[in-house]
Each structure stands twice: as C-alpha cells, then as structure tokens.
C-alpha cells in the first residue's frame, strides 16, 4: 500500500536495495519449496501485489532461466466490506491468461494484515478453477490477523500497533522502492505531548497592603 493521508513516517523498514534483496530471497524460497519451476504460477493482487509478482517472476527467470506465468487479480467484488467502500466501486482488470486447475497458485501481495484481502483473493481464484493448492507470498507481514490465514513466503515480519500502518511502494506504481512504518498523525501529536516537560507553576506572590 502507498502512504496514507494523516500519517507520519516513523521508521524505514526497507530501502530500495533491501527491498531488492528481500524479493530475490523470496524467489529462491519459492523455487526451493516447490522443488523447481514446474507447475506453479504467480498471481498478484491489485494494486501492489502485481509488481511483487512480476519481480518474483523476473528473479526466478534470472536464476533459473525459466519464465513463470504471472496473472493480475482484482478482488473488489469479493470483499466482505464492499457495501462500506463506495456506492460504485472502481473495478480494475483481472488478467489470468492461463488455467489454474491442478496448478499451485502463489498469491502475491505487498502486506498481510487482517487476512481479509487474501480470503477475498482465494474466493476469486476458485471462480477460475480448482488449483492443486494456494500459497501466499507477501513482502511484509505486520501481524494483527482477524482470520486464520498465514503467508508461506514472507519478506519481512514486523509487529505493529493498531495506529501503525506499513507503507510499501514500488517504482512501477509509486516511483520509488521502499517500505516505511507509518503512524497516524494523532499518535505523533500525543507522543510529542508526552515527551514535553510539564510547565512549572510559579509560586503565587502575595502583595502586602
């Protein structure tokens, strides 16, 4: 996800170089776990799961000299909070130009949080057929799950509070590669207030009449 309004940058989790190394490691882990490059496909959840899927495919091709099929998935109509998102939600294109039946589908997303996005993505995939299995690759796992869903391939794990947000950006979508931990503006103000020493009250002087 990109940087949210009303937040401030708290801690950089990955710079561009670190992000590249992390994705390269994830690509090797996927190939190793699957015992090679046969029988699996990568599907990126829009929006920032797409550049992650494409980069994983690029790394695998660089190392193994094999091109892995990559699909793009829009989950808007499968969300369980669709009625609260917008009266007319904007739909983006789903492109899965290959069969998923009997194959291993590696879903790719930038961040896993509650697990609801992944649940919606699995429902969407099953409308295309019945994969042999579905695995999940995420760049950042920030914890705080609401559904019993876990990623098999994780770039970075970070424990977050309810007010914190993980911002992942890619050159393809945002013009820059990095990962930041953000906090909401109200929390920043509260932190500054807590650090500020309390004002000392000057003693009241009595004037003699």
N, C-alpha and C positions, 0 to 999 in steps of 0.2 A: 504494500500500500504506500501511497505517497504521503507527504507531510500534511497533517491535518490542521485546519484552522484552529486558533485558540490554544496552541501548544507552543512549548519552547524546547529547544534541543538540550537534552540532559547529558547524554553520553554517546559517543560514536562507538558502535559495536563492530563494524567492519568498514574499512575504506575500500577503494576500488581494487587494490592489489589483493587485499584479504578476501574480498568477495570472489575474485577470480580463482584464488587458490582453493577456497571452500567449494566452489562449484566443480572444480576439477576433481577434488577428493570424492565428492558425491557421485560423480560419473563413474569413477573407478569402483566405488562401493556397489553401485547398481549392477555393473557388469559382473563383478565377483559374486554377488548374491544370486544372480540369475545363471551363473555358470557359463557366461558368454553373451553373445549379442543376438541369439536366435529367439524368436517367439515373444518378444515384448515390444511395446510401443510406448511413447511418451505423449501425454495429453496435458496441455497447460490450461489451467482455469483462468479465464479472463478476470483481471487485466494482467497483473504482473506474474502470474503463473506461466504466461506464454513465453516471455523472454527467458525465464528459467528453463523451461522445457527445451527451447531452441538452443540454449547454451550447453545444456547437458548433452543434447544430441551432437552438437559441434565438438565437444570434448571427447565423446565416445568415438566419433568419426576420426578425430585426430590421433587417438591412441590405437584404435582397433581397425581403422581403415574400412569401417562399415557404417552405412548411413541408416540410422534408426528412424522409422516413421514418426512424425510429430503431428498431433492434432490440436485444435483450439476449441475450447468448450465454454459456452455461455450458460450460466446456471440461473439467470434471473427468474425464469418462470418456475423454478424448482425450490426457490427459497421459502422457508416457513414463516418469514416476516414480510412477504410480498405486499400484503394489504397495508402495511405501515410505511413502505418505501416510497411509493408515489402512486398517484391515481393512474398515470400512464407511464409505466417503467420503460426505460430505453433498452431495447434489445440489441445485443451485439451478435455478430455472426458466429455460429458454430461450424467448424470445419473438421470433419473426421473422415477423410477420404480413403479409409481402409476398414476392413472388418475387424471388430473387436472380439467376435465369437471365438472362444477357445484360446485366446491370447492373454498374456499378462499385460495389464494396463497399469502404467506408472503415472498416477495423477501428480501434477506439479503445481505448487502454489508458493507464494512468497512467504506467508506467515500462517501458522496454525494457532488459533486462539480457542474459541469455544468448541470448534469441531462442526458447527452447523454448515459452514460453506462446503466442507468435504462431504457431509451427508447429502447435501443437495447435488453435489457433483456425482456421487455414486448413483443416485436415482436417475440422473440424466444419462449416465453411461449405460445403465441397464436398458434404457429405451433403444439403444443401438445393438443390443445383443447381450449374450451372457459370456463375459470373459472367464478365462480359467481362474484368474484371481486379480484383485485390485490392490496395488501397493501405493504408498504415498511418499512423495519427496517434497520437503519444504526447506526453504533457506533458513528460516528462523522458527523455532518452537518457543512460544512465550508462556506456555502453561495456561492455567486457569480454565481447564476444559469443562464444558457443560454436557458433553456427550462422550461415551466411551470409545473415542477414536484416537488412534495414535499413528504417528508417522514412522515408517521403516527407515527412511533416509533423511537425516537432519543435518543441516549445515552448522547451525549454532543454537544452543539452548540458553535461554535467559529467563530468570524468574522475574515476573512483573507484578506491579500492584494494579488495582482497579483503575487508577487515574493515569497509568502509563500507557503509551502506545509505541509499537515498533513500526518505524517507517523504513520501508525498503524501496530504493529507487534503482532503475536501470537506465543505461544510456538510451536504449530503444524507446522507452516510454517517458523518461524524465530528463534526459540529457546528461545524467551523471550516475555513476555506480557508487552507492554507499548504503549503509544501514545505520540508523540512529535510533536511540531510545529517547522518546519524547515524553513530556509530562504536560498536563493541562495547565493553562495559564493561572487558574485559581490556585493550584498547588504551589506554583512558583511564588506567588504573592504571599501565600501562607508561610512558605519556607523563609522568605526574606524577613517577614514579620517576626518569625520565631527566633531568627538569628540576631535581630536588632535588640540591643540592650534597652531595658526599660528605662524610661526617663525618670530621673531622680526628682523627687519633690523637694523644693527648697523650704526650709522651715519658715513658718509664718512669724513675722516680727510684729510685736505689739508696740504700739506707739503710746508714749505716756502723754496724758492730757494735763 
